[in-house]
Amino acid sequence: MTATKGLEGIVAATSSISSIIDGALTYRGINIDELAENATFEEVIYLLWYGKLPNRAELAKLQEQLDQYAVIPEQVIAQIKLYPAQTNSMAALRTAVSSLALYDEEANDMSEEANLRKAIKLQAQLPTIIAAYSRIREGKDPIAPKAGVSIAYNFLYMLSGNEPADVAVKALDQALVLHADHELNASTFAARVTVATLSDIYSGVTSAIGTLKGPLHGGANEAVMVMLEEIGSFENVEPYIQNALANRVKIMGFGHRVYKNGDPRAKHLQKMSRELGKLNGDLMLYEMSTKIEELVTGQKGLKPNVDFYSASVYTTLGIARDLFTPIFAISRVSGWTAHILEQFSDNRLIRPRADYVGASNVKYIPIEDR
Ligand code: ACO
């Protein structure tokens, strides 16, 4: 038995949800470029869960269900108010999502209908949790979700209490489409491992959030913004990046385990970053980002991934840096739950082996002789 570090290249599940083949990403066989240009996030949620695009009636029903479940239990709001002031936003989300299970009578109901209903609840409630957390830490009251509007609209509305601009809703909606699913990424794998023990869907999504939090995965979008802030100006990009590369520091938002010729999602976010920058009359973050790309790709051959241009997009939308990774979770919960439902539909415990390299034939020494 020999281990493959990081399970690189190991095929660990059969799935019909999303694919990465020859550098192209599809959801249920539809290329991500087509979805990014044409689909709403709600259509994509339906596509991931049910395997086909919804017709108008099916989409309206999903919207109704999302509206029905978007309010979170007041006990969860009360708990968020008790979180320490410096709580990490992903730790807050992980804790609140775990708490949701305590107030859901069907949390441990493993029937297919209950699991699908819980997927809808989780999709509806994650944005409400994040917006409530954001307002509570600013000393403000949370804002109740609106009915009949998109998840992108509702999230921006619940953050500020103001009607969001169309352009902001459209940009966020497209970002949610782009982040919704990604084959057997680390957080999705974590979710599948958790529920393969026949644990519940809340436990699966809680594991996934904890996994997405790390800077080698979803946490990279926040780390990109930290880097842009540290760099501070266009003039400082070159010395900063040269120094980082010379010291073998990882440049956040670059590289990918699967894509070696570029992440197909990055170009959409780059375009969005440029368009939003233009509209805002401030292209500095966009120009700094393209300069970083030129240097990192030119010198290391590494291409930007989905997280790189998300940072300038979300900042231009006026979103706080530490909400970037939670926004990723608002989107990816659609994929996590689709994978959890798929795992349940044909489950087998996920239990690999380890290549043991420790000592052998070691004798037990009584404590008084050690
Ligand atoms: N900056 C500089 N060098 C890098 C980077 C980077 N961003 N990414 C990879 N490398 C280098 C490594 O230092 C290593 O070089 P070496 O062989 O000379 O030591 C080589 O490329 C291979 O890197 P690994 O980390 O082994 O590649 P792996 O496939 O394990 O990692 C990962 C992929 C984690 C995404 C990596 O590229 C990385 O850390 N990127 C930065 C973090 C990031 O952006 N994560 C988001 C990924 S997308 C997502 O999860 C949504």
Residues whose N, C-alpha, C, O or C-beta is under 5 A from the ligand:
A	BS01	ACO	P215 L216 H217 G218 A220 V249 K250 I251 M252 G253 F254 G255 H256 R257 N305 D307
